[in-house]
Amino acid sequence: MKNNNSTLAFLLTIEAMLHLAGQKYFTRGQGYFSGGNVRSIIVDEESITAKVFGSREYRIQLTAKNGKLDYSCTCPIGNDGDFCKHCVAVGLEWLNSQIENKNFPSKGKVNAKATTQDVRIYLSTLDKAELVEMLMSQAKENELFYNRLLLRAEKNRENFLNLNIWRQAIDKSVYLSDFLDYCENDDYIKKIDNVIDSINDLLNDGHARETIELTEYALLAVEKAIERIDDSEGGMGFLLNRLQEIHLHACEQAQPNPEELAKRLFDGEMASNYDVFYRAIDNYAHVLGEIGISIYHQLAKAEWGRVPALIPGQGRGNSQYSGNRFKITSIMETIAKKSGDIEQMVDILRRDLSNQYQFLKIAEFYQQAGKRDAALNWAEQGWKSFSGARRDTRLREFLVNAYHDLKRHDEAMALAWESFSEQINIESYQKLRQHANRANQGDFWRKKALSLVRNRIQSGINGKQTNIYSVQKFSDHSVLVEIFLWEDEIDQAWKEAQAGGCSQGLWLNLAVRREKNHPEDSLKIYKDQIESNINLTHDQAYQTAITLLRKVEKLQSIVGRSEEFRNQIEALRIKFKRKRNFIKLLDKESWS
């Protein structure tokens, strides 16, 4: 292999993999490599394919393509296009083999590994009959390989392509006699994927029209099969996406009747429970052309005409709301967005006014179009149409900002105060202060908010009851401590913590903030938290205890009490001698 800037030898390096994977996935990949999880690695001149075994089996390919490192893995992270731990493991396995070959370069060394090119050279020495027998022998042992050969043979028949053979292959690949568990579905998905490979080969050989028919048949078959499989990792969804990609490419080549295609796409999108042909009007627009798009629009409008309007108080849980309603609404929104007509979009949204978010969407569309009066009108109408737990805080926030923009600050602050009163926490306090500053009334609303917090702490209730789940209890002064820490009032935060207590995280925050001027206070907090963490009895808590001990060592050295720290370490060793993992962590430190 030549060592230039477009080969695997140049592109596949430790540095490149670390950059692509990030430290977390690179470290995990190292573990897979060290554990011998990489199997069935095949090296070609510019590509590497392999399997990595963990809780499941995944297939990985690394390729030097157009001067860049291309990669794929069948795991969920790989399906999202990321360089996963499995890719790292395969890359490290290949790099290790390169080192071995350099260490044993001479012919005949047992460590030198045969490559794909060696296999190719060997096969070229066999005559045709031997190759046929070898392939037939392999086909008898490997059902996937046999089916692939069978479909290739069918495709190779002159003047006649029997699609029934292909449909039968699809049916056979998706057939299940019983529900398939998560840990058993790898081979099943591979079997279907193998048939899809053959359908794709059919397209590449110029059979675009036949490919359209077969992909549509396969899409229905795979969708039905999903109901009988635990597809937690999305393997079946990957197959659906692949079939749709092949279908689109086939339509681009074959240019089928646009009216018929439009009807099949619309019917498929409406019937699917797994987003098959989702947003077809966008994805297939260049294939459908004006005629097909027009037919699609007609079908959508006819279906839309059967959708009843929903009004405030008429919930989505009733019989008038269904999956079909959701699908046709999505289709109509896509059509309206392409038209650019805001009133057309509003007409679609107002068909369902069963919740405040619909009012908010209409208000936002008008606002983006520069129609502020219409936006405010819809927002106010939506706010008045609902009460209590059915109100959407996002709509309220929209109204608050709209009132501020119109200099109607009193109305804005009334709603902002209502929001804060319903749920008191640091986030709602920060939001209230933000709005108060816009109204140039910061001091007034700060005092009022702090007074309400103290009253709620005294009563033990945090927030006005809007439903049975929303009431939270004040058990300490944590909210006040958070507020004063956020305002950089460290001494006041400390007083609140001393007076009413706070959460462990806030105590540690206080300790960090008081280390410089009040090291004794910080020492006390750290010491209290150390034993609490050790008693949690898990490694992460032990590590936290060690981190706190380092802080204690530093502070006691500053205040001139280093001997006290050594005594504390010894006391911990005695008290927690049975916690071996904690003691091991202690032993790694330099403390005597």
C-alpha positions in Angstrom: 0.0 0.0 0.0 1.4 3.4 -1.0 2.0 5.8 1.8 0.4 9.0 0.5 -2.2 11.3 1.9 -5.2 9.5 0.5 -4.5 6.0 1.8 -5.6 4.2 5.0 -1.9 4.2 6.1 -2.0 8.0 6.1 -5.6 8.6 7.2 -6.2 5.9 9.9 -4.0 7.1 12.8 -4.4 7.2 16.6 -4.7 11.0 16.4 -7.4 10.9 13.7 -9.5 8.3 15.6 -9.2 10.2 18.8 -10.4 13.4 17.0 -13.3 11.6 15.4 -14.5 9.5 18.3 -13.7 11.8 21.3 -11.9 10.7 24.4 -14.9 8.7 25.9 -15.6 6.5 22.8 -11.9 6.2 22.0 -11.3 4.8 25.5 -14.2 2.4 25.2 -12.9 1.3 21.8 -9.5 0.5 23.3 -11.2 -1.8 25.8 -13.0 -3.6 22.9 -9.7 -4.0 21.1 -7.8 -5.2 24.2 -10.5 -7.6 25.0 -10.3 -9.3 21.6 -13.7 -8.3 20.5 -12.7 -7.6 16.9 -13.4 -10.7 14.6 -13.6 -11.6 11.0 -11.4 -8.7 9.9 -10.9 -8.4 6.1 -8.4 -6.0 4.7 -8.4 -4.8 1.1 -6.1 -2.2 -0.5 -8.3 0.7 0.6 -10.9 -0.8 2.9 -11.2 -2.7 6.1 -14.4 -4.7 7.0 -14.8 -6.5 10.3 -17.2 -7.6 13.0 -17.0 -6.5 16.6 -18.7 -8.5 19.3 -20.0 -7.1 22.6 -23.5 -7.4 23.8 -24.4 -7.8 20.1 -22.5 -8.3 16.8 -21.9 -5.2 14.7 -20.4 -4.8 11.2 -17.8 -2.1 10.6 -16.2 -0.7 7.4 -13.4 1.7 7.2 -12.4 3.1 3.8 -10.1 5.6 2.2 -12.4 7.5 0.0 -11.6 10.6 -2.0 -8.7 11.5 0.3 -10.9 11.1 3.4 -11.5 8.4 6.0 -15.0 7.0 5.4 -16.6 4.8 8.1 -19.8 3.0 9.0 -21.0 0.8 11.8 -24.4 -1.0 12.3 -24.7 0.1 15.9 -27.1 3.0 16.8 -24.3 5.5 17.2 -22.7 4.4 13.9 -26.1 4.7 12.2 -26.2 8.3 13.3 -23.0 8.9 11.3 -20.6 9.0 14.3 -17.2 7.4 14.7 -18.1 4.9 17.4 -16.2 2.7 19.8 -16.5 -0.3 17.4 -14.8 1.8 14.6 -12.0 2.6 17.1 -11.6 -1.1 18.0 -11.3 -2.1 14.3 -8.9 0.8 13.6 -6.7 -0.3 16.5 -6.7 -3.9 15.4 -5.6 -2.9 11.9 -2.8 -0.6 13.3 -1.6 -3.4 15.5 -1.5 -5.8 12.5 0.6 -3.2 10.6 3.1 -3.1 13.4 3.3 -6.9 13.5 4.0 -7.0 9.7 6.7 -4.4 10.1 8.3 -6.4 12.9 8.2 -9.6 10.8 8.7 -8.4 7.2 10.5 -11.5 5.7 8.7 -14.2 3.8 7.6 -17.3 5.7 7.3 -15.6 9.1 4.4 -17.1 11.0 3.2 -13.7 12.2 2.9 -12.2 8.6 -0.8 -12.1 7.8 -2.5 -12.9 4.5 -4.5 -10.1 2.9 -7.5 -9.9 0.6 -5.0 -9.5 -2.3 -3.4 -12.8 -1.3 -6.9 -14.5 -1.4 -7.6 -12.9 -4.8 -4.3 -14.2 -6.2 -5.0 -17.7 -4.8 -8.5 -17.8 -6.3 -7.1 -16.7 -9.7 -5.0 -19.9 -9.8 -8.2 -22.1 -9.6 -10.0 -23.2 -12.7 -13.7 -22.4 -13.2 -15.0 -25.8 -12.1 -13.1 -25.6 -8.8 -14.5 -22.1 -8.1 -18.1 -23.3 -8.9 -17.7 -26.2 -6.5 -16.2 -24.0 -3.8 -19.1 -21.5 -4.1 -21.8 -24.2 -4.1 -20.2 -25.8 -1.0 -20.3 -22.4 0.8 -23.9 -21.8 -0.4 -25.0 -25.1 1.3 -23.6 -23.9 4.6 -24.7 -20.3 4.4 -28.3 -19.5 3.8 -27.7 -15.8 3.3 -25.0 -16.5 0.7 -27.3 -19.1 -1.1 -30.2 -16.6 -1.3 -27.9 -14.0 -2.7 -26.7 -16.4 -5.4 -30.2 -17.4 -6.1 -31.4 -13.9 -6.7 -28.3 -13.1 -8.8 -29.1 -16.2 -10.9 -32.7 -15.0 -11.3 -31.5 -11.5 -12.4 -29.1 -13.1 -14.9 -31.9 -15.0 -16.8 -32.4 -13.6 -20.3 -35.5 -11.7 -21.3 -37.5 -12.6 -18.2 -37.3 -11.3 -14.6 -39.7 -13.3 -12.4 -40.7 -10.8 -9.7 -42.5 -13.6 -7.8 -39.1 -15.1 -7.0 -38.1 -11.8 -5.5 -41.3 -11.4 -3.6 -40.9 -14.9 -2.2 -37.3 -14.0 -1.1 -38.7 -10.9 0.7 -41.4 -12.9 2.4 -39.0 -15.6 3.4 -36.6 -13.1 4.9 -39.2 -11.3 7.0 -41.1 -14.4 8.1 -41.3 -14.9 11.9 -43.0 -17.8 13.7 -42.9 -16.0 17.0 -41.9 -12.7 18.6 -38.2 -12.1 18.3 -36.3 -10.9 21.3 -33.8 -8.0 21.3 -30.8 -10.3 21.7 -31.8 -12.5 18.8 -32.6 -10.1 16.0 -29.1 -9.5 14.5 -29.2 -12.5 12.2 -32.8 -11.7 11.3 -32.0 -8.1 10.3 -28.9 -9.3 8.3 -31.1 -11.7 6.4 -33.5 -8.9 5.3 -30.6 -6.6 4.6 -29.1 -9.3 2.3 -32.2 -9.3 0.2 -32.2 -5.5 0.1 -28.6 -5.7 -1.2 -29.9 -7.9 -4.1 -32.7 -5.4 -4.9 -30.1 -2.6 -5.0 -28.0 -4.7 -7.4 -31.1 -5.0 -9.5 -31.4 -1.3 -9.7 -27.7 -0.9 -10.6 -28.2 -3.3 -13.5 -30.9 -1.1 -15.0 -34.1 -2.7 -13.6 -35.5 0.5 -12.1 -39.2 -0.1 -12.7 -38.9 -3.6 -11.2 -37.0 -2.1 -8.2 -39.8 0.4 -7.6 -42.3 -2.5 -7.3 -40.1 -4.6 -5.1 -39.1 -1.8 -2.7 -42.8 -0.9 -2.2 -43.6 -4.6 -1.5 -40.6 -4.9 0.9 -41.5 -1.7 2.8 -45.0 -3.1 3.6 -43.5 -6.5 4.6 -40.8 -4.9 6.9 -43.4 -2.6 8.5 -45.6 -5.6 9.3 -42.6 -7.5 10.7 -41.7 -4.7 13.1 -44.7 -5.6 15.2 -43.1 -9.0 16.0 -39.6 -7.9 16.9 -37.9 -6.0 19.7 -36.3 -3.3 17.6 -34.8 -1.3 20.5 -31.7 -0.4 18.6 -33.5 0.7 15.4 -32.2 -2.0 13.0 -35.6 -2.4 11.3 -35.9 1.4 11.0 -32.5 1.4 9.3 -33.8 -1.2 6.8 -36.9 1.0 6.1 -34.7 4.0 5.5 -32.5 2.0 3.1 -35.5 0.8 1.1 -36.8 4.3 0.8 -33.5 5.5 -0.5 -33.4 2.8 -3.1 -37.0 3.5 -4.0 -36.3 7.2 -4.6 -33.2 6.4 -6.8 -35.3 3.9 -8.8 -38.0 6.5 -9.3 -35.4 9.0 -10.5 -34.2 6.5 -13.1 -37.5 5.1 -14.2 -39.6 8.3 -14.1 -42.8 6.4 -13.5 -46.3 7.8 -14.2 -46.5 10.9 -11.9 -50.2 10.5 -11.2 -49.9 6.9 -10.1 -46.7 7.6 -8.1 -48.4 10.5 -6.3 -51.3 8.3 -5.3 -49.0 5.5 -4.0 -46.8 7.9 -2.1 -49.8 9.7 -0.5 -51.5 6.4 0.4 -48.2 5.0 1.8 -47.5 8.1 3.9 -51.1 8.0 5.4 -51.0 4.2 6.0 -47.6 4.0 7.6 -47.0 3.8 11.4 -43.2 4.2 10.9 -42.9 7.4 8.8 -42.5 5.6 5.5 -42.6 8.2 2.7 -42.7 10.9 5.4 -42.6 14.4 3.7 -42.9 12.6 0.3 -44.0 15.9 -1.3 -40.6 17.3 -0.6 -38.4 14.3 -1.3 -40.1 13.3 -4.5 -41.0 16.8 -5.9 -38.4 16.6 -8.7 -39.8 13.2 -9.8 -43.5 14.0 -9.5 -43.2 17.2 -11.5 -46.2 19.6 -11.7 -48.7 17.0 -12.6 -47.7 14.6 -9.8 -47.6 17.4 -7.2 -51.0 18.6 -8.3 -52.5 15.2 -7.8 -50.8 14.8 -4.4 -52.3 18.2 -3.3 -55.7 17.1 -4.5 -55.5 13.9 -2.5 -54.3 15.8 0.6 -57.1 18.4 0.4 -59.7 15.7 0.0 -58.5 13.9 3.1 -58.1 17.2 5.0 -61.8 18.1 4.2 -62.8 15.1 6.3 -60.9 16.4 9.4 -63.3 18.0 12.0 -62.3 21.2 13.8 -61.3 21.0 17.5 -62.1 23.8 19.9 -60.8 24.8 23.3 -62.0 22.3 25.9 -62.3 19.5 23.3 -59.3 17.4 24.2 -57.2 15.3 21.8 -58.2 12.2 23.7 -61.6 12.1 22.1 -62.5 9.9 19.1 -62.0 12.9 16.7 -58.3 12.8 17.2 -56.3 10.0 15.7 -53.0 9.1 14.1 -54.4 9.8 10.6 -55.3 13.3 11.8 -51.7 13.8 12.8 -50.4 12.6 9.5 -52.7 14.6 7.3 -52.0 17.7 9.4 -48.2 17.2 8.9 -48.8 16.8 5.2 -50.9 20.0 5.0 -48.3 21.9 7.0 -45.6 20.8 4.6 -47.7 22.0 1.6 -48.4 25.3 3.3 -44.8 26.0 4.2 -43.7 25.4 0.6 -46.4 27.9 -0.6 -45.1 30.6 1.8 -48.7 31.7 2.4 -49.0 32.4 6.2 -52.8 32.5 6.1 -52.9 29.1 4.6 -50.7 27.8 7.4 -52.9 29.5 10.0 -56.0 27.9 8.5 -54.4 24.5 9.0 -53.4 25.2 12.6 -56.7 26.7 13.6 -58.4 23.4 12.7 -57.1 22.1 16.0 -57.4 24.6 18.9 -57.7 22.0 21.6 -54.5 23.2 23.4 -52.7 26.4 24.0 -49.6 25.4 22.0 -51.7 25.6 18.8 -52.5 29.3 19.7 -48.8 29.9 20.4 -47.8 28.4 17.0 -50.2 30.7 15.2 -48.9 33.7 17.2 -45.3 32.8 16.4 -46.1 32.5 12.6 -47.7 36.0 12.6 -44.9 37.4 14.7 -42.3 36.1 12.2 -44.3 37.6 9.4 -44.1 41.0 11.1 -47.9 41.0 12.0 -47.5 41.9 15.7 -51.2 42.8 16.3 -52.4 39.5 14.9 -49.8 37.6 16.9 -50.8 39.3 20.2 -54.5 38.8 19.5 -54.0 35.0 19.0 -51.8 34.8 22.1 -54.3 36.6 24.3 -57.2 34.6 22.9 -55.4 31.4 23.6 -54.5 32.5 27.2 -58.1 33.4 28.0 -59.5 30.2 26.6 -57.8 28.0 29.2 -57.3 28.0 32.9 -55.4 26.2 35.6 -53.3 23.2 34.8 -54.3 23.4 31.1 -52.3 26.6 30.6 -49.1 26.4 28.6 -46.2 28.3 30.2 -44.6 28.9 26.8 -47.6 30.9 25.7 -47.5 32.9 28.9 -43.8 33.7 28.2 -44.7 34.8 24.7 -47.3 37.2 26.1 -44.9 38.6 28.7 -42.3 39.4 26.0 -45.0 40.8 23.7 -46.2 43.2 26.4 -42.7 44.3 27.1 -42.1 45.0 23.4 -45.2 47.2 23.5 -44.1 49.0 26.7 -47.0 47.5 28.6 -44.7 46.5 31.4 -47.4 46.3 34.1 -49.3 43.6 32.2 -46.0 41.8 31.5 -45.0 41.8 35.1 -48.4 40.6 36.3 -48.0 37.5 34.1 -44.3 37.1 35.1 -45.3 37.2 38.8 -48.0 34.6 38.2 -45.4 32.3 36.7 -43.0 32.8 39.5 -45.7 32.3 42.2 -46.8 29.0 40.6 -43.4 27.4 40.8 -40.7 28.9 42.9 -37.1 27.9 42.1 -33.9 29.5 40.9 -34.8 29.4 37.3 -38.2 31.1 37.8 -36.5 33.7 40.0 -33.9 34.4 37.3 -36.7 34.8 34.7 -38.6 37.1 37.0 -35.5 39.3 37.6 -34.9 39.4 33.8 -38.4 40.7 33.2 -38.3 43.1 36.1 -35.1 44.6 34.7 -36.8 45.1 31.3 -39.5 47.1 33.2 -36.9 49.0 35.2 -38.5 47.7 38.4 -35.7 45.3 39.5 -35.5 46.3 43.2 -39.3 46.2 43.7 -39.8 42.7 42.3 -36.7 41.4 44.0 -38.0 42.3 47.4 -41.4 41.0 46.6 -40.0 37.7 45.4 -37.8 37.2 48.4 -40.7 38.0 50.7 -42.8 35.4 49.0 -40.1 32.8 49.1 -39.7 33.3 52.9 -43.4 33.0 53.4 -43.6 29.8 51.4 -40.6 28.4 53.4 -42.4 29.2 56.6 -45.6 27.5 55.4 -43.6 24.6 53.8 -45.3 24.9 50.4 -43.5 25.8 47.2 -45.9 27.0 44.6 -49.6 27.4 44.0 -51.5 24.1 43.4 -52.4 23.9 39.8 -52.8 20.1 39.7 -52.2 17.1 42.0 -48.6 16.8 40.8 -47.4 20.4 40.9 -47.1 21.1 44.6 -43.6 20.8 46.0 -42.6 21.1 49.6 -39.9 23.4 51.0 -37.8 21.2 53.3 -35.0 23.7 53.8 -33.6 27.0 52.6 -32.1 25.7 49.4 -33.9 28.1 47.1 -32.8 31.1 49.1 -29.2 29.8 49.2 -29.3 29.3 45.4 -30.7 32.8 44.9 -28.1 34.6 47.0 -25.3 32.5 45.4 -26.5 33.5 42.0 -26.5 37.2 43.1 -23.0 36.7 44.5 -24.3 37.5 48.0 -22.1 34.8 49.6 -22.4 35.9 53.2 -26.2 36.0 53.0 -26.3 32.6 51.3 -24.2 31.3 54.2 -26.6 32.7 56.8 -29.5 31.1 55.0 -27.8 27.7 55.0 -26.9 28.0 58.6 -30.5 29.1 59.5 -32.4 26.4 57.6 -30.0 24.0 55.9 -29.7 23.3 52.2 -28.9 20.5 49.8 -25.5 18.7 49.7 -24.5 20.2 46.4 -25.2 23.7 47.7 -23.1 23.1 50.9 -20.2 22.1 48.6 -20.8 25.2 46.5 -20.7 27.3 49.6 -17.5 25.6 50.7 -15.8 26.4 47.5 -17.0 30.0 47.6 -15.8 30.5 51.2 -12.4 28.8 51.0 -10.4 32.0 50.6 -11.9 34.1 53.3 -13.4 31.5 55.6 -11.3 28.3 55.4 -12.6 27.0 58.7 -16.2 27.0 57.4 -15.1 25.2 54.3 -13.2 22.6 56.3 -16.2 21.8 58.4 -18.4 21.3 55.3 -15.8 19.1 53.5 -15.4 16.9 56.6 -19.1 16.4 57.0 -19.5 15.4 53.4 -16.6 12.9 53.3 -18.1 10.3 55.6 -21.5 10.8 54.0 -20.0 9.8 50.6 -18.1 6.8 52.0 -21.3 5.5 53.6 -23.0 5.5 50.1 -20.8 2.4 49.3 -20.1 2.8 45.6 -16.9 3.7 43.7 -18.1 7.1 42.4 -18.9 8.2 46.0 -15.5 6.9 47.2 -13.8 9.0 44.5 -15.8 12.1 45.6 -14.6 11.4 49.2 -11.0 11.3 48.0 -11.5 14.6 46.1 -12.8 16.2 49.3 -9.9 14.8 51.3 -7.5 16.6 48.9 -9.3 19.8 49.6 -9.1 19.2 53.3 -5.4 18.5 53.1 -4.8 21.8 51.2 -6.9 23.9 53.6 -5.4 22.4 56.8 -2.0 23.0 55.4 -3.0 26.7 54.9 -4.3 27.1 58.4 -1.3 25.2 59.9 -3.0 22.0 61.0 -1.4 19.4 58.7 -1.0 17.0 61.6 -4.7 17.0 62.2 -5.2 15.8 58.6 -2.9 12.8 59.1 -4.8 11.8 62.2 -8.1 12.1 60.2 -6.7 9.8 57.5 -5.8 7.2 60.1 -9.2 7.5 61.7 -10.9 6.9 58.4 -8.7 3.8 57.7 -9.8 2.3 61.0 -13.4 3.2 60.8 -13.9 2.1 57.1 -11.4 -0.8 57.0 -14.0 -3.1 55.6 -14.6 -0.9 52.6 -11.8 -2.3 50.5 -12.4 -0.2 47.4 -12.2 3.0 49.4 -9.0 1.8 51.2 -7.4 1.0 47.8 -8.1 4.6 46.7 -6.6 5.9 49.9 -3.5 3.7 49.3 -3.0 5.4 45.9 -2.6 8.8 47.5 0.6 10.0 49.2 -1.0 10.2 52.6 0.7 8.2 55.4 
